[in-house]
Amino acid sequence: MSNRLSTAQSLYLRKHADNPIDWWYWCEEALSTAKKQDKPIFLSIGYSSCHWCTVMEGEAFDDQVIADYLNINFLPIKVDREERPDLDNIYMQAVQMMGLQGGWPLNIFLTPGDMIPFYGGTYFPLEPRYGRPGFLQVLQSIRRFYDTETEKLNNFKQEVLTTLQKSALLPSTETELLNNELFCKGIIINTEIIKVSSQNVNHPCFPMIPYANIALQGSRFALDSQAESKALANQRGEDLALGGIFDHVGGGFHRYTVDPTWTVPHFEKMLYDNGQIIEYLANLWSQGQTEPAFKRAITRTVEWLQREMTAPQGYFYASQDADNFITPQDQKPEEGAFYVWSYQQLQDSLTSGELEALAKVFSITPQGNFEGKNVLQCCQKGVLSKDLETILDKLFALRYGNSRKDLTIFPPAKNNEEVKIKSWTGRIPPVTDTKMIVAWNSLMISGLARAYGVFGELLYLELAIKATEFILNEQWKEKRLNRLNYSGDSSVLAQSEDYALFIKALLDLQTVNPCQTKWLEKAIIVQQEFDKFFWSIEMGGYFNNASDNSGDLLVRERNYIDNATPSANGIALSNLVRLARLTDNLEYLNRAEQGLQAFSCVLSQSPKACPSLFLALDWYRFSRLVRTNPGVVKQLSSQYFPTTVYRVDNNLPINSIGLLCQGLVCLEPAKTLEELLKQIQKSDLLSLQ
């Protein structure tokens, strides 16, 4: 018998609909019921493509003994973190404050009535293993503590709440934003993060694009670390484009690799990673790092996006699972089965010459590199030969049951039931979470816009515009932006990351469409709504939630920490500077300054937490406007000038091709493109002197 989650729109929640646990979704009725019955809340947060979420769902949450104990002693609530990143952020922070490991699934226990966390963790196995207690033991201990240790519980609750509240109220300090020492420290420390992550032999490898961005952007300054920053930024691109984190057969990037050599991925594919990586690789290319693997990775990723991740309405789906079924009769899916190759499969499918050629370039052995099978990792740079691409095309046909040329659309499998009943000509694919998330779509729109600006591929621009128009036409309900769309139904009020990243996407489209002012006009309108409902008048910066949509939160936070995605405030403050330069409205610049001052203690005391805030500081200090004609904009925007905006101007001084304005000063009009380029390049060289 299904529980309440059977009617949920979220794929993640529906995956738990047949659990014997009496799950609630997060709502006022659930919270009031817990208070009325004096039951501690068991809050479990995850997302549909999370591997260990899937494991725990099939083990502990499907166990009748666990369900009986939970249903009697707790009020269980399931939350999709992709629907409510605000809740996830608060309770993840609480778990880490307790000295516990963070991650997903996030399982945390709250006291009823006030929703204050008092214990938590991530994956709990059904039986004790991996050095972790069995889940039933955890539940019994928690309930016993709740019933018998009232004084300890109340003291601990107050400590957690006080710490959370203090973390939301940053110290008020007045920092000199034009201080070169502060800015250079931010570049150097965050570049060092990329260096350490590349050398660490004990940890998995994540893309960490916000950190890679500051290494790349900081490499344009004449600092002692300039050469190293450029080398590290380029190395991160090579690790991504050549490593096993990239799907060399089907395109698209996996979430991360479990090893330090970028070989074996955790196989889910997230839209937000792919959008950021496309933009990053395009930026590397525009800076002069023209490694063919970068262009190939972008090309194949856009093919994957169009084939598997684009809805008929034009928006992009959220993610694809790490796991898939090998046969329809399987009870449980297997991690990575869609993507990996046994040596025997390769021998049976390729000629001996083809296998030999493939093994010269990719990591292939009889023993394999992942549970006896092979993840393809490219072992050399440069252009792949036509023959090698043909071999990869054969593997594509084996996986998908059709040729790359003929398979332009690969409709998603939306749930496990659909996967099992459909007849697949190739392998059974992972489930695709088909919801639309504004923030993640915006990251992909920005990536596509940048790739179009660099490579001139019209398809990239067309895909970006279709997704943008869908958001503009479908995501406003009752004059408010909504974060999600489920098969045509927009829902959940947008959060700060949705506004910030969508405004950035609109401005990125404006950059590559300088003659069409509609993207700038739309950005201004969305910014007005963002300012009205999210700006902190007292402290500066943007809250995560709107002023009229924060009643169910312990604290109201302002996101400034970069994680897998850039922080909302880092992006938002950069947007304000861009708007100021494009409109000559200095109110935007004043607000950007207020926001940077609001986070100045973070910039000075915790610089490695906030690379995107340093990128916003870069925009604030070194942004410039180029006024010129459309042809020159096209040539300039294909190059790497990261804090430059462009405005088409038909009233330039006679015999001039462009005008460069930095700060509140404009230089002598440039008479040639070469002269204009020299002015732009010189402004970077002089900016920190």
KEZA-894533 format. One line per 4 residues: their letters; for each residue y, x, z of C-alpha. Coordinates in steps of 0.02 Angstrom, whole numbers, plus 32768, in hexadecimal, padded with zeros to 4 digits. Example, Ala and Ser with C-alpha at 12.3 -4.5 7.8 and 13.67 -1.06 7.14 Angstrom:
<atoms>
as = 7F1F/8267/8186  7FCB/82AC/8165
</atoms>
This chain:
<atoms>
msnr = 8000/8000/8000  80A8/8047/7FCD  8135/8065/8049  81F1/8047/8038
lsta = 8206/80DA/7FC2  81AA/8081/7F35  824E/8030/7EFD  82B7/80CE/7F08
qsly = 830B/8111/7E6C  82EB/81C5/7E9F  824D/8212/7E56  823A/827D/7EF2
lrkh = 823E/81E5/7F65  81C5/8184/7EF6  814A/8215/7EFF  8137/81E6/7FB7
adnp = 8128/812A/7F9A  806B/8128/7FB0  8068/8193/804D  8023/8137/80E5
idww = 80C3/816A/813F  813E/80DB/815A  81CB/8138/8104  827E/80FB/8107
ywce = 8307/8138/8093  83AC/816F/80E1  840E/80D2/8109  8468/807C/8198
eals = 83D3/800B/81BC  8360/80A1/81D4  83D9/80F8/8248  83F8/805C/82B1
takk = 833D/8037/82BA  831C/80E5/8300  83A2/80CA/8384  8362/801D/83B2
qdkp = 82AE/8059/83C3  82E0/80FE/8416  827B/8162/8399  82AC/8212/8363
ifls = 82CC/821B/82AA  825A/8287/8240  82C9/82B4/81AC  8271/8305/8118
igys = 82DC/8346/8089  82A0/838B/7FE2  82A9/8374/7F26  8232/8341/7E9D
schw = 820E/83EC/7E4E  81F6/8445/7EF5  8147/8491/7EFB  8132/8497/7FB8
ctvm = 8178/83E7/7FC6  80EB/83B2/7F53  806C/8411/7FBA  80A4/83C2/805E
egea = 80A7/8315/8010  7FF2/8328/7FD9  7FB9/8372/807F  8014/8339/811C
fddq = 8070/82A1/80DA  7FD3/8258/808E  7F6D/826F/812C  7F48/81CF/818B
viad = 7F45/8222/8237  7FEF/8270/8218  8032/81CB/81D7  7FF4/8168/826D
ylni = 8044/81E1/82E7  80E8/81E9/8287  80F5/812D/8273  80DB/810D/832D
nflp = 8144/8199/8375  81CE/81BC/82F6  8239/8166/8275  8214/81C6/81D4
ikvd = 829F/81D4/8151  8292/8224/80A5  832B/826C/804C  833B/82B2/7F9D
reer = 83AD/834A/7FB1  83E7/8334/7EFE  842A/8288/7F2C  8476/82BF/7FD1
pdld = 849E/8379/7FD1  851B/8357/805E  8492/8321/80D7  8423/83AF/809E
niym = 84AC/842F/80BA  84D1/83F5/816C  841D/83F1/81A6  83EC/8491/814B
qavq = 847A/84E7/81A5  843C/849F/824A  838C/84E2/8230  83D0/858E/8209
mmgl = 8440/8587/82A4  83A0/856D/8309  8361/8613/82C7  82E1/85BE/8258
qggw = 82BB/85DD/81A1  8315/856F/8123  82CE/8529/8082  8279/8490/803C
plni = 8229/8423/806E  82A6/841B/80FD  8258/83BE/8190  82CA/839E/8224
fltp = 82C9/8332/82BF  8364/82D0/82F4  838C/826E/838F  83A7/81B4/836B
gdmi = 8455/816E/8372  84B5/8210/835B  8446/8264/82D5  8455/8310/8328
pfyg = 83C9/8389/82F8  8362/83DA/8382  82D0/842B/8324  829F/844D/8270
gtyf = 8244/84B6/81F1  8208/84B8/813E  8154/84A5/8105  80D9/8477/818E
plep = 8022/8483/815B  7FA8/83FB/818A  7F3F/8477/81EE  7F80/8518/823F
rygr = 7F8C/85A3/81BD  8005/8620/816D  803F/8644/821F  8080/8592/822E
pgfl = 8045/850A/82A6  7FEE/846F/8265  8061/83DD/8246  8011/8369/82C6
qvlq = 8028/83EF/834C  80E0/83FA/831E  80F7/833E/8328  809F/8330/83D0
sirr = 8106/83BF/8419  81A9/8375/83DA  8184/82C9/841F  8150/8311/84C7
fydt = 81F1/8376/84CF  8258/82DD/84A2  8206/8274/852B  8201/82F3/85B9
etek = 828C/8373/85A2  8325/8303/859F  839E/837F/85EC  8368/840F/857C
lnnf = 8370/839B/84E6  8421/8362/850D  845E/8413/852D  8411/8453/848D
kqev = 8457/83C0/8429  8506/83E3/8468  84F6/849B/843C  84BE/8472/838A
lttl = 8547/83F0/8371  85CE/8463/83B4  8595/84F0/8342  8594/847D/82AA
qksa = 8641/843C/82D2  8686/84EC/82E9  863B/8522/8243  8699/8494/81EC
llps = 873F/84C8/823C  8768/8573/81F6  87E2/85E1/8256  8894/85CC/821B
tete = 88D4/8675/81DF  8960/86AB/816C  8920/872A/80EF  8981/8788/806B
llnn = 892A/8749/7FCF  8977/87D3/7F65  8923/8857/7FD1  88C6/88CD/7F5D
elfc = 8855/890A/7FE9  8813/885A/800C  87F3/8836/7F54  879F/88DD/7F2F
kgii = 8732/88CB/7FCA  86F6/8824/7F89  86C6/886D/7EE0  866E/8904/7F29
inte = 860D/88A8/7FB1  85D2/881D/7F3F  85A2/8898/7EB7  853D/88F4/7F3C
iikv = 84DD/8852/7F5A  84A1/8857/7EA5  8472/890E/7EB9  840F/88F0/7F59
ssqn = 83B6/8857/7F11  837F/88C0/7E7B  8339/894A/7EEA  82E8/88E3/7F73
vnhp = 822C/88F5/7F65  8204/8871/7FE9  825A/87D6/7FA9  8253/875E/7F16
cfpm = 82D6/8769/7E8D  8354/86DD/7E72  83D5/86D5/7DE5  8466/86D9/7E63
ipya = 84E3/86B3/7DD9  857D/86A0/7E4A  8560/8755/7E82  8539/8791/7DD2
nial = 85DB/873F/7D99  8645/87A2/7E12  85EF/8844/7DE1  8614/881F/7D2A
qgsr = 86C4/87DF/7D47  86EE/886E/7DBD  86B3/88EE/7D3E  8752/88D7/7CD8
fald = 87BB/892A/7D60  87D4/89E6/7D66  877C/89FD/7E0D  8707/8A89/7E45
sqae = 8679/8A0B/7E3A  86A5/89D2/7D89  8616/8A29/7D2E  8596/89F3/7DB0
skal = 85D4/893F/7DAD  85C3/8938/7CF2  8515/8986/7CF7  84D9/8910/7D80
anqr = 851D/8878/7D26  84C4/88AB/7C88  8423/88D1/7CE5  8423/8823/7D30
gedl = 842F/87DD/7C80  839D/8847/7C45  8333/8816/7CDB  8352/875F/7CB2
algg = 833D/8767/7BF6  82A6/87DC/7BF4  824E/87AD/7C96  81C8/872E/7CBA
ifdh = 824E/86BD/7D03  8275/8692/7C4D  81F8/8627/7BEE  81E5/8694/7B53
vggg = 817B/8611/7AFA  81D4/856E/7B1C  8281/85A4/7B56  82DB/8580/7BF8
fhry = 82E3/85DF/7C9C  8277/85C2/7D34  82C2/85B7/7DE2  829A/8668/7E1F
tvdp = 8210/86E9/7E23  81A2/8701/7EBB  819C/87BD/7EA2  8223/8844/7E97
twtv = 81F8/8874/7DE3  8231/87D0/7D94  817E/87AE/7D5A  812E/8714/7DA8
phfe = 81A0/867D/7DB9  81A1/85E8/7E2A  818B/8579/7D93  8203/84E8/7DA8
kmly = 8294/84E3/7D2E  833B/84A7/7D73  83CB/8470/7D05  844A/84C4/7D76
dngq = 83FB/8570/7D61  83F0/8561/7CA5  84A5/852B/7C90  84E5/85BD/7CF7
iiey = 8474/863C/7CA2  84A8/8605/7BF3  855F/861C/7C22  853B/86C4/7C74
lanl = 84DA/870B/7BE1  8561/86D0/7B69  85E3/8728/7BD4  857D/87C9/7BD2
wsqg = 8573/87C0/7B14  862E/87A0/7B05  8652/8838/7B72  85F5/88A5/7AF7
qtep = 8545/88A6/7B42  84F4/8868/7AA1  843E/8876/7AD5  83DB/8809/7A59
afkr = 8372/87C2/7AE8  840F/876D/7B2D  842F/870E/7A8C  8377/86E4/7A78
aitr = 836C/86A1/7B29  8404/8631/7B0C  83BE/85F3/7A66  8312/85CA/7AAC
tvew = 835C/857B/7B49  83CA/8507/7AE4  8332/84D8/7A7C  82D5/84AD/7B1D
lqre = 836C/844C/7B5C  8377/83E5/7ABD  82BB/83CD/7AAD  828C/83A4/7B61
mtap = 8324/838B/7BCE  839F/831F/7B6B  839F/8263/7B7E  83BB/81F4/7AE5
qgyf = 8465/81C8/7B32  8499/827F/7B2E  848F/82B5/7BE3  8419/8339/7C28
yasq = 8386/831F/7C9D  8381/8373/7D47  82E2/83DB/7D4F  822C/83F7/7D23
dadn = 81A3/840E/7DA5  814D/84B2/7DCA  80A3/845C/7DC9  8040/83FE/7D44
fitp = 7F93/83B3/7D2F  7F14/8411/7CC7  7EAE/8374/7CA4  7ED5/82BB/7CC2
qdqk = 7E46/82B5/7D3F  7E94/8336/7DB4  7EC6/82F7/7E5F  7F4D/837A/7E76
peeg = 7FBB/83DA/7DFB  7FB3/8497/7DEF  8049/8509/7DF9  807B/855B/7D55
afyv = 7FE6/851F/7CEF  8055/84E4/7C60  80A0/8592/7C4A  801A/8616/7C69
wsyq = 7F90/865E/7BFC  7EE4/86A0/7C26  7EB0/8739/7BC4  7E1E/86D5/7B80
qlqd = 7E93/864F/7B3E  7EF9/86D2/7AE4  7E5E/8722/7A9B  7E20/8679/7A5D
slts = 7EC8/8646/7A13  7F09/86E6/79C5  7EBF/8768/7951  7E9A/8811/799E
gele = 7F31/8858/7942  7FA3/87CE/7983  7F67/87E6/7A35  7F81/88A2/7A28
alak = 8030/888A/79E3  805B/880D/7A6D  8017/887F/7AF5  8084/890F/7AB9
vfsi = 8122/88AD/7ADF  80EF/8833/7B69  8094/884C/7C0E  7FE3/8816/7BE1
tpqg = 7F42/8858/7C2E  7E91/8816/7C45  7EB2/880E/7D00  7F56/87B0/7CEC
nfeg = 7FED/87B5/7D5F  7FE2/8706/7DAB  7F3F/86C7/7DF6  7ED8/8715/7D6A
knvl = 7F4B/86D6/7CE1  7FE1/871E/7C85  8098/86F6/7C93  80F2/873D/7BFC
qccq = 8173/87C0/7C2A  81C9/8821/7B9F  81BC/88DC/7BB9  823A/891A/7B39
kgvl = 82EA/88F4/7B01  8325/88D6/7A50  82FC/8857/79CA  824D/880E/79CA
skdl = 81FB/8825/7922  81DC/8791/78B0  8121/87AA/78C5  8130/87A4/7982
etil = 8199/8704/797A  8110/86BA/790E  808F/86E5/7994  80FC/8692/7A19
dklf = 810A/85FB/79A7  804C/85EF/79A6  804C/85ED/7A64  80D2/8567/7A5F
alry = 8063/84FB/79F1  7FD0/8515/7A66  8037/84E1/7AFC  8090/844C/7AAE
gnsr = 8010/8416/7A2D  808F/8424/79A0  80F4/84AA/7949  819F/84E0/7984
kdlt = 81E8/84AB/78DD  81A3/83FA/78E5  81B6/83D8/799F  826F/83B5/79AF
ifpp = 8259/8331/7A38  81D8/833B/7AC4  81EC/829A/7B2B  81E2/82B7/7BE6
aknn = 8155/8282/7C57  81B5/8228/7CE0  812F/8221/7D67  807B/8251/7D8B
eevk = 8037/81A9/7D52  808D/81B8/7CAA  804D/826A/7C97  7F99/8233/7CAF
iksw = 7F95/819C/7C3C  7FED/81EB/7BA7  7F89/8245/7B23  7FC9/82F7/7B10
tgri = 7F9F/835F/7A75  7FBF/83FF/7AD6  7FC3/8425/7B8F  7FF4/83A0/7C0D
ppvt = 80AA/83C6/7C36  8101/83C6/7CDF  815C/832A/7D16  8215/8325/7CE9
dtkm = 8293/82DE/7D63  82FD/8279/7CE9  838F/8250/7D5A  843C/8289/7D25
ivaw = 84A2/82EC/7DA3  855A/8304/7D78  856B/83B0/7DC8  84D1/83F6/7D71
nslm = 84FE/83A9/7CC9  85A9/83F8/7CDD  855E/84A5/7CF6  84FD/848F/7C54
isgl = 8596/844D/7BF8  85F6/84E9/7C2E  8566/8558/7BF6  855B/8505/7B4D
aray = 8617/850A/7B34  861C/85C4/7B5B  8587/85E8/7AE9  85DF/8588/7A5D
gvfg = 867E/85EC/7A79  861E/8690/7A6D  859D/866B/79E6  85EE/85DD/7985
elly = 854F/8572/7981  858D/84C0/7964  84F1/8474/79B4  8525/84BD/7A5C
lela = 85CD/8465/7A54  8581/83C1/7A19  8507/83BC/7AAB  8592/83E4/7B26
ikat = 8605/835D/7AE3  857E/82D6/7AE4  8555/82F9/7B9A  860E/82FC/7BC8
efil = 8630/8258/7B72  859D/8208/7BCB  85E5/8239/7C74  8694/81FD/7C44
neqw = 8653/8156/7C02  85C6/812E/7C7B  85E2/8183/7D23  867B/8127/7D60
kekr = 864F/808B/7DC4  86DB/8027/7E13  8753/80B3/7DE1  86F1/8139/7E3F
lnrl = 8687/81C7/7DFC  85CD/81B5/7E23  855B/824C/7E38  84B7/820B/7DF0
nysg = 8475/81A3/7D62  83C6/815A/7D5F  839B/8119/7CB1  8446/80CD/7C96
dssv = 846B/80A0/7D4A  84F4/810A/7D99  84E7/811C/7E56  851C/8181/7EEF
laqs = 85D4/81AE/7EFD  85F8/825C/7EBA  860D/82F0/7F2E  8685/8381/7F21
edya = 8610/83EB/7EB6  8607/835E/7E35  86C4/8356/7E26  86E1/8412/7E28
lfik = 865C/843D/7DA9  8686/83AC/7D35  873E/83DC/7D34  8709/848E/7D0A
alld = 869B/844C/7C7D  872E/83EA/7C36  879D/8484/7C3D  8715/84ED/7BEB
lqtv = 870D/846F/7B5D  87CA/8477/7B4F  87BD/8534/7B3A  874C/8525/7AA2
npcq = 87A6/8489/7A5F  885C/84BF/7A77  889E/8442/79F9  884F/83AE/7A54
tkwl = 88B6/838E/7AF0  8847/82FE/7B28  87D8/8371/7B8F  886E/83B2/7BEF
ekai = 88B1/8302/7C04  880A/82C8/7C4B  8803/835E/7CBF  88AE/8330/7D05
ivqq = 8876/827C/7D26  87D5/82B2/7D7D  8836/8333/7DE3  88A9/82A9/7E22
efdk = 8814/8246/7E62  87CA/82E4/7EAF  886D/830C/7F0A  8881/825B/7F4A
ffws = 87D8/8249/7F9D  87A0/82FB/7FC7  8836/836B/7FEC  884D/839C/80A4
iemg = 8905/8380/80C8  88F7/83CF/8174  888F/8469/814A  8892/8481/808D
gyfn = 87FD/8488/8019  8789/83FC/7FE4  870E/839F/8053  865E/8386/8013
nasd = 866E/82C9/801F  86F6/824C/7FF8  8762/820E/8087  8713/8161/8078
nsgd = 865F/81A1/8069  8640/820D/8102  8610/8193/818B  855A/81C7/8197
llvr = 857A/8281/81AC  857A/82E7/824D  8608/8353/820B  8675/8351/8171
erny = 8662/83F9/811C  86C0/8459/8097  8645/84B8/802B  8675/856E/800F
idna = 85CC/85C8/8014  8578/85F4/7F6F  84BF/85D0/7F60  845C/85AB/7EC3
tpsa = 84F9/8557/7E83  85AD/858E/7E9C  860E/8545/7F2D  8673/84A9/7F0B
ngia = 8713/84F4/7F52  86FF/8597/7EF2  86F7/8536/7E4E  877B/84B7/7E82
lsnl = 87FE/8539/7EAD  87E1/8595/7E0A  87F8/84EF/7DAF  88A0/84D4/7E04
vrla = 88E2/857A/7DC4  88A4/8553/7D14  88FA/84AA/7D19  899A/84FA/7D55
rltd = 899A/8573/7CC3  896F/84ED/7C43  89EE/846C/7C7F  8A79/84D6/7CCE
nley = 8A67/8466/7D67  8A7A/84DC/7DFB  8A3C/8459/7E76  898E/848A/7E3F
lnra = 89B4/853F/7E65  89FA/8513/7F10  895C/84B2/7F39  88F0/8544/7F01
eqgl = 8951/85B6/7F75  893B/853C/8006  8880/8535/7FE4  886E/85F2/7FDE
qafs = 88CE/8601/8081  885A/857F/80CE  87C6/85F0/80AA  881F/8695/80C6
cvls = 87BA/86BB/8163  871B/86A7/80FD  875E/871A/8075  8788/87A1/80F4
qspk = 86F9/878C/8172  8665/874D/810A  8688/8788/8057  85D1/878B/8022
acps = 85C2/86D0/8045  8644/869C/7FC6  864A/86F7/7F1E  868F/865B/7EC9
lfla = 8724/865A/7F40  8749/870C/7F0A  873F/86D4/7E55  87BE/864E/7E82
ldwy = 882A/86D5/7ED0  881A/8736/7E2D  885B/869E/7DCF  88E9/868A/7E4D
rfsr = 8920/873E/7E41  88FD/876E/7D8C  88F8/86D0/7D24  8959/86CF/7C81
lvrt = 8988/8658/7BF8  8980/8682/7B3F  89E9/8612/7ACF  89B3/8625/7A1A
npgv = 8967/85CD/7984  88B7/8581/797A  8870/860E/7911  88A3/8692/798F
vkql = 8861/8629/7A1F  87B7/8627/79CA  87B6/86E3/79B8  87F2/8705/7A69
ssqy = 8781/8685/7ABF  86E7/86D9/7A75  8713/8776/7AD8  8708/8792/7B94
fptt = 87B0/876A/7BE3  8772/870B/7C7C  8819/86D7/7CCA  8872/86A6/7C29
vyrv = 889F/85F8/7BEC  88DB/85CE/7B3E  895C/8552/7B01  897E/8527/7A4C
dnnl = 8A39/853E/7A2E  8A8B/8512/798A  8B37/854D/79C4  8B1B/8607/79DC
pins = 8BAA/8680/79BC  8BC1/86AD/7905  8B4A/8732/78C2  8ADD/872F/795E
igll = 8A26/8705/796C  8A1C/86E5/7A27  8A6E/86EC/7AD0  8A18/872F/7B6D
cqgl = 8A55/86EB/7C15  8A13/872D/7CBA  8A4E/86E7/7D5F  8AFB/86A3/7D41
vcle = 8B28/8726/7CBE  8B0C/872B/7C01  8B01/87CD/7B9F  8B55/87F8/7AFB
pakt = 8B0D/8789/7A70  8A7C/87DF/7A17  8A91/87EE/795B  89DA/8814/7934
leel = 8930/87E9/797C  8914/88A1/79A4  89B5/88A7/7A07  8985/8809/7A67
lkqi = 88D9/8850/7A90  8927/88F0/7AD1  899A/888C/7B42  8907/882A/7B8C
qksd = 889C/88C5/7BA6  892D/8926/7BF3  8951/889A/7C6E  88A2/88AF/7CB7
llsl = 88B1/896B/7CC3  8958/895E/7D1F  892E/88CA/7D8C  88F1/892A/7E26
q = 8967/89BD/7E1A
</atoms>
